Amino acid sequence: MDTEIAIQTRIEPQLVDTFGRRVANSLLALATVDYAITDGNAIDRYRAFVHSICSDDRVVSTWGEQGVARQKEEWEALVTTLSN
């Protein structure tokens, strides 16, 4: 799955459902910065994006450590077949 499609169809809707539009936009904006400044291939940058969201205190306090770990694994699996 393409990173943009993964973000638009899976990550963003889930964040909006859980946190509301304002917090979701904040999480996505911070993650986008991490994506943009990360060296490496598309998968490395996408993983930085996902890590940014999953390490945010608002996400951890809502989903818990185990919930975040499961979600991170699920989101990362969406784009494991991207070409470098």
C-alpha positions in Angstrom: 0.0 0.0 0.0 1.2 3.5 -0.8 2.1 5.7 2.2 -0.4 8.4 1.2 -3.2 5.9 0.9 -2.2 4.2 4.2 -2.3 7.6 5.9 -5.5 8.8 4.3 -7.5 5.6 4.6 -6.2 4.0 7.8 -4.2 6.3 10.0 -6.0 9.6 9.7 -9.5 8.2 10.1 -8.5 6.2 13.2 -6.9 9.2 14.8 -9.9 11.4 14.0 -12.2 8.8 15.5 -10.2 8.4 18.6 -8.9 12.0 19.3 -11.0 14.3 17.2 -10.0 16.4 14.2 -7.9 19.0 16.1 -5.6 16.5 17.9 -5.5 14.2 14.9 -4.3 17.2 12.7 -1.7 18.0 15.4 -0.4 14.4 15.4 -0.3 14.2 11.6 1.5 17.5 11.3 4.2 16.5 13.8 4.6 13.1 12.1 4.8 14.8 8.7 7.8 16.8 9.9 9.5 13.6 11.1 8.8 12.0 7.7 10.3 15.0 5.9 13.5 15.2 7.9 14.2 11.4 8.1 17.0 10.1 5.9 16.5 6.9 4.2 14.0 5.2 1.8 10.3 5.5 1.7 9.8 2.8 4.3 12.3 4.4 6.7 10.4 7.7 6.4 7.0 6.1 6.8 8.2 4.3 10.0 9.4 7.6 11.4 6.0 9.0 10.7 4.3 6.1 12.5 6.8 6.3 15.4 6.1 10.0 15.8 2.4 9.3 16.3 2.9 6.2 18.5 5.4 7.9 20.8 3.2 10.9 21.4 2.1 11.1 25.1 -1.6 11.7 24.0 -1.6 8.5 22.1 0.2 6.4 24.7 -2.1 7.7 27.5 -5.2 6.9 25.5 -4.2 3.5 23.9 -1.7 2.3 26.5 1.7 0.8 25.8 0.3 -2.5 24.5 -2.3 -0.8 22.3 0.3 1.5 20.8 2.6 -1.4 20.1 -0.2 -3.3 18.3 -1.3 -0.3 16.3 2.3 0.6 15.4 2.8 -3.0 14.1 -0.4 -2.9 12.1 0.4 0.5 10.5 3.9 -0.4 9.7 2.7 -3.6 8.0 0.6 -1.6 5.6 3.6 -0.5 3.6 6.2 -3.2 4.0 6.3 -3.8 0.3 7.2 -0.3 -0.8 10.0 -0.1 -3.2 13.1 1.7 -2.0 
